[in-house]
Every structure is written in C-alpha cells, then in structure tokens.
Amino acid sequence: MNLLEKIKMQKKEVDKPPQAPVYWIEISDSISHRYQFEPDGYLRYTQFRALQHLTSAALSVLSTQSLLFAAGLRPTPAQATVVSWVLKDGMQHVGKLICSNLGARMDSEPKRWRILADVLYDLGTGLEVLSPLCPHLFLEMAGLGNFAKGMAVVAARATRLPIYSSFAKEGNLSDLFAKGEAISTLFNVVGIGAGIQLASTVCSTMQGKLIIGPLLSIIHVYSVIEEMRAAPINTLNPQRTAMIVADFLKTGKVSSPADLRYREDLLFPGRLIEDAGNVKVGRALHKVVKPSKLRQLKQMFPEEKFLLSHGSKWVDMLLMHNATGEDALRGWLVATYAAEMEKSFYEPSASVLEAAYKKMNDDFFPFLSELRAKGWHTDRFLDGTGFRFSL
C-alpha cells in the first residue's frame, strides 16, 4: 500500500460521521416533546430477563408435577400447570412478613437481593422436585419450598422498581414497567409450554427431573446475574460511592453508572476499597466512638453532617439522620484525601484532616457537577440498615 492510498483511507475515517442517538418528537395540541432512546444495557437486560422467566416457568411446572406425585396423585402435565398457580400463593404472606424489615437493604443493594430472590426460588423449587423421593416428608418439604418461594417473590417485587428506574429516561418509568411486565408474561407462557413438553417426555420420570432440573436452574440463575450486571443503577450506596471516589482520585474523572455496572461486587458488596480510603459506613455510634470523644469529633467539621473516626484497619464514617448523598460524598473525599496524605506522615493527625478537608472543598463542586451530569442521584445516600445519629 503506497502513501497516497494511506492518506485516502485516513480521510475516509475522518469524514465518517459519528452515530447520532435515536430520537423522536411527539407533538400535541399545546406542546411538543423530544424523546431520546439511550439503551445503557436495556437490551441485554431484557434478553436475559426473558430467558430467566422462561426457565422459571418451566421449573414451576416440573416442581408442581413432582409435588402431586409425592402426594399420591398421578397428574397430567396440564393439571400440574393449573395447580401450580394455587400452590404458589400459600406462603407468600409469611414471606412478606419476613422480608418486611429488609426493605432498606433492598434499596441499597437491589441487584444482590434480586439474585438472592432467584436463588431462594430455585431452592424452593428444588425441594418440591425432590419431594417424591421422601413422600413421608411431603408436608415439610412442600411447606419449606413454598416458604422459600414466597420470600423470593417478595424480594423480587421489592427490587423491581429500583432496577427499572435505572433505565428510565424522560420520565418513562411507567412505560418501561408495563413493557417489562408484558415481556415477563409472554415468556412465562412460553416457559409453561416448554415445561408441559418436558413433563410429558424427558421429565416424566424422576431421573429426568434430576437431570433437567439443575440445568434449568443454572440457566435461570446465570440469566439473573447477567440481567443485574447490565442494569446501571444510578443511586449512591457505600460500594458505588467508594468506586466513584477511587476512580476520581486515580483518573480525575467521574465514572458513570454504566461504567461501574460490570465492576460491582454483587455477592459481597461490603468489601473495603483501599483506593477509596478503606471507609466503612453505618456502624453503630457506640461501637465507633466513646461518648467523651463525640464532641471532639464533631468539632473537627462542625458544619458537616458526618463524623470520621480512624481505626486500625478502616475509617468509620458516621452520618447524621438527615445526611444526603452529597454529605456522604464530602465525608468520603475527606477520608480518602487524608489516607493519601497519611502515607507521607505515617499517622493520622488533626493537621492532615484539615488539609484533606480544604482539598475536598476545593474539588467538591466541580466533582458534584460532573456527578450529576453523568446521571447520578445525589439527593440521598442508601446505606441499607446502617445506623445514623442526631445531636
């Protein structure tokens, strides 16, 4: 290839126009509004959601057939399909009571709880599938299975709205919710059909269920994990805040929800991040500081809604009851800047904290503006069941 051809190829690459986002304009009698579609993983989320519901429905038919066999009946696959809707509802009320005090944790980590919900569902389904092997324990196994599935239903429903909200653009949450439920219903029906076919052929024996059941369960849980990884949650919790701060100190840039979604630890979100100052949020006040030192800590930053207490392995950040996401970010930046400065001084001191606080004030408003521009909600901080204090 000669020099002239190379120049022509470079020119073609430069002249190639950037891809424009897909948008449309809706006009009514009084106003016109521009809508823009930004997928941000929604297609991948929807694909795995469809696969999840298909496998879940197929498993439901197989488990119901097994339950009826264990009870001494010999149902047809169609009868198993009908009865499955009746058996599902028994333990949901108990599950609601058990999960009623876990709502704050689900708000903080909706992805983790959504995965846990489906693991519980598959555990309950597995107990039902195995029930014919021990018919004398039919009541115990069926009860435990429905109890686990009842808890799973509540957890799945509770985490649905935060996940849908992460995809919403221009206030179209209701539209997303309606379409998502339509997709779920469609693939539930397809899954029931697949379950009827399996129950009539391969899974008509217990040996077949023991082979196909675990396979469906693996696909089901894998689909949920991929589904959750695709969701760009845009609220601040301890893990996402630590990752944002760590990236900001490393690169000087703010990561977007889409940047962080595949890096979140969905199973153990409470891990400490050294690059973000090893900050731990939400411990009880009496476990962190003695009452005699409380006023001293508050005097370090009297205008702030956070306290910082240095321990041997981590830094505890305590938030006031009315602290927002901005307050948590301010405290996290101070702790991280102080940790960087302490590497030179070898031990924490009041002067280091003062210098870190001054640096935070210098950087905070540009940092906050970029956060909001990237789509983060900074009006609240979701720390789960973490303790807060008031003075």
Salt bridges, closest charged atoms under 4 A:
ASP40 OD2 - LYS169 NZ 3.44
ASP118 OD2 - ARG114 NH1 1.98
ASP118 OD1 - HIS220 NE2 2.80
ASP122 OD1 - HIS220 ND1 2.76
GLU128 OE1 - LYS149 NZ 3.02
GLU170 OE1 - HIS33 NE2 3.28
ASP175 OD1 - LYS179 NZ 2.55
GLU181 OE2 - ARG49 NH2 3.32
GLU181 OE1 - ARG160 NH1 3.29
GLU226 OE1 - ARG44 NH2 2.53
GLU226 OE2 - ARG229 NH1 3.24
GLU227 OE2 - ARG49 NH1 3.89
ASP247 OD2 - ARG263 NH1 2.90
GLU264 OE2 - LYS111 NZ 3.06
GLU264 OE1 - ARG240 NH1 2.95
ASP265 OD2 - ARG271 NE 3.50
ASP275 OD2 - LYS250 NZ 2.95
GLU304 OE2 - ARG330 NH2 2.71
ASP316 OD2 - ARG283 NH1 2.97
GLU326 OE2 - ARG372 NH2 2.28
GLU340 OE2 - LYS343 NZ 3.48
GLU342 OE2 - HIS310 ND1 3.72
ASP362 OD2 - LYS358 NZ 3.60
ASP363 OD2 - LYS359 NZ 3.68
ASP379 OD2 - ARG380 NH1 3.43
ASP383 OD2 - ARG388 NE 3.16
